[in-house]
């Protein structure tokens, strides 16, 4: 039986319109994205099969083009659509962060930085540059590394801070392992950067470590 034969209250699109997107399961949401199933399977059946195959929604969304296109009912067009949807989500979070208000908490930056860095396959070190009122000037990814580390050069961070005429920074990097616990090396580079940026009167407000969760070194008392 196809989805169109289901009771109206159980169809993913109708359920979204009447109850809101938060009422939908992962399979329902994916079925709306897929739009159609394959012979013998509805879009919801196909969505459930794909979620099982990839191990959940996040692994599916983070899959490479090659891995994604191997999925039944998927292909390059669907991959392009998905990447566009994900990028729109990241840009929405960026606009929320950079709308002109001062950043008042680690959570405000953490939502955007998690969306940008969480599923990267190798370590990325990034900076959010802020003005004197702690409003966002720019976001830059400065250093890229292997699966277990990135070389961070304080001179380059200082150079970019001067370029943006920044008064403060939020540092961030991801742990591809998914474990967000700060390492001794994370603490050491934070102190080196604090010392280097202090010479030009630029403050580090926080250093966020992104994994399955986001850990704030400032909240840990490590700044």
C-alpha positions in Angstrom: 0.0 0.0 0.0 1.4 3.4 -1.0 1.6 6.4 1.3 -1.3 8.0 -0.6 -3.5 5.2 0.7 -2.6 5.8 4.3 -4.9 7.7 6.7 -4.3 11.4 6.2 -3.0 11.8 9.8 -0.3 9.2 9.2 1.1 10.6 6.0 4.4 12.5 6.6 3.5 15.7 4.7 0.0 16.0 6.2 1.4 15.2 9.7 3.9 18.0 9.3 1.3 20.5 8.2 -1.1 19.6 11.1 1.3 18.8 13.9 4.6 20.5 13.0 7.9 19.1 11.8 9.0 18.2 15.4 6.2 15.5 15.4 7.8 13.6 12.6 10.2 10.7 13.0 13.5 10.6 11.3 12.0 8.2 8.7 9.1 10.6 8.1 11.4 13.5 7.5 13.7 11.5 5.2 10.6 10.3 3.3 9.5 13.9 2.6 13.0 14.6 1.3 13.1 11.4 -0.9 9.5 12.2 -2.2 9.1 8.8 -3.8 9.9 5.2 -3.0 11.1 2.4 -5.2 9.2 -0.6 -6.7 7.7 -2.5 -3.8 8.6 0.1 -1.1 7.0 3.4 -0.1 9.1 6.4 0.6 8.8 5.7 4.4 9.8 2.1 3.9 12.8 3.2 1.9 13.7 5.8 4.4 13.7 3.3 7.3 15.8 0.9 5.2 18.4 3.7 4.5 18.5 4.8 8.2 19.3 1.2 9.2 21.9 0.8 6.4 23.7 4.1 7.3 23.2 3.7 11.1 21.0 6.7 11.6 20.2 10.1 10.3 23.4 11.9 11.1 25.7 9.3 9.4 23.5 9.5 6.4 23.7 13.3 6.3 27.4 13.2 6.8 28.1 10.5 4.2 30.5 11.1 1.3 29.1 11.5 -2.2 30.2 8.0 -3.1 28.7 6.4 0.0 25.5 8.4 -0.3 25.0 7.6 -4.0 25.3 3.8 -3.3 22.2 3.9 -1.2 19.0 2.5 -2.8 16.8 5.3 -4.3 19.6 7.9 -3.9 21.9 9.4 -6.4 23.9 12.5 -7.4 20.8 14.7 -7.7 19.6 13.8 -4.2 23.1 14.3 -2.8 23.2 17.8 -4.3 19.8 18.6 -2.9 20.8 17.3 0.6 24.0 19.4 0.6 22.0 22.5 -0.3 19.6 21.8 2.6 22.4 21.3 5.0 24.2 24.5 3.9 20.9 26.5 4.3 20.7 25.2 7.8 24.3 26.3 8.6 23.7 29.7 7.0 20.5 30.1 9.1 22.5 29.5 12.2 25.2 31.9 11.0 22.7 34.7 10.5 21.3 34.0 13.9 24.8 34.3 15.3 25.8 37.4 13.3 22.6 39.4 13.4 24.3 42.2 15.3 23.6 41.2 18.9 26.5 40.6 21.3 27.3 36.9 22.0 26.2 36.4 25.6 26.9 32.7 26.1 29.0 29.7 24.7 25.7 28.1 23.5 25.1 31.0 21.1 28.3 30.2 19.2 28.3 26.5 20.0 25.2 25.8 17.9 26.7 27.3 14.7 30.2 25.8 15.3 28.8 22.3 16.0 26.8 22.5 12.7 29.9 23.6 10.9 32.6 21.3 12.4 30.9 18.3 14.1 31.0 15.8 11.2 34.3 16.9 9.5 36.5 13.8 8.9 39.7 15.6 10.0 40.5 18.2 12.6 39.8 21.8 11.8 40.8 24.8 13.8 38.5 27.9 13.4 38.1 31.4 14.9 35.1 33.6 15.3 36.4 37.2 15.3 34.4 39.7 17.4 34.4 43.5 17.8 34.6 45.4 21.1 30.9 44.7 21.9 31.4 41.0 21.2 29.4 41.1 18.0 30.5 38.8 15.2 32.9 40.2 12.5 33.8 37.0 10.7 34.3 33.2 10.9 37.4 31.6 9.4 38.8 28.1 9.3 42.5 28.7 9.7 44.1 25.3 10.1 43.3 21.8 8.8 44.9 18.6 10.0 44.8 14.8 10.0 42.2 12.7 11.8 44.0 13.3 15.1 45.4 16.8 15.1 46.0 20.2 13.4 49.1 22.4 13.7 48.0 25.8 15.0 50.4 28.7 14.5 49.8 31.7 16.9 51.4 34.1 14.4 48.7 33.4 11.8 45.9 33.8 14.4 47.4 37.2 15.4 47.7 38.2 11.8 44.0 37.4 11.1 42.9 39.2 14.3 44.7 42.3 13.2 43.3 42.0 9.7 39.7 42.0 11.1 40.6 44.6 13.7 39.1 42.2 16.2 38.9 42.9 19.9 38.1 39.4 21.0 38.0 35.8 19.6 36.2 32.6 20.1 38.4 29.6 19.2 37.0 26.3 18.1 38.2 22.9 16.8 36.6 19.5 16.3 37.6 16.1 17.5 36.8 13.7 14.7 36.6 10.8 17.2 33.4 12.4 18.6 34.9 12.8 22.1 34.8 16.5 23.0 37.0 16.2 26.1 39.8 18.8 25.9 43.3 17.3 25.7 46.4 18.6 27.4 47.5 19.9 23.9 44.2 21.8 23.6 44.8 23.5 26.9 48.5 24.3 26.0 47.6 25.9 22.6 44.9 27.9 24.2 47.4 29.4 26.6 49.9 30.1 23.9 47.3 31.9 21.8 46.1 33.8 24.9 49.7 35.0 25.5 50.2 35.9 21.8 46.9 37.7 21.4 47.4 39.5 24.7 50.3 41.4 23.2 47.9 43.1 20.8 45.1 43.5 23.4 42.8 40.8 21.9 41.0 38.6 24.3 40.0 35.0 23.9 36.5 34.6 25.2 36.3 30.9 24.8 37.7 27.8 23.1 35.0 25.3 22.1 35.8 21.7 21.5 33.3 20.1 19.1 32.5 16.4 19.2 29.3 14.6 19.8 28.8 17.4 22.3 30.4 20.8 22.7 32.8 21.6 25.6 33.6 25.1 26.6 37.1 25.6 28.1 35.9 28.9 29.7 33.2 27.0 31.5 35.8 24.5 32.7 37.8 27.4 34.1 40.7 26.8 31.7 40.9 30.3 30.3 
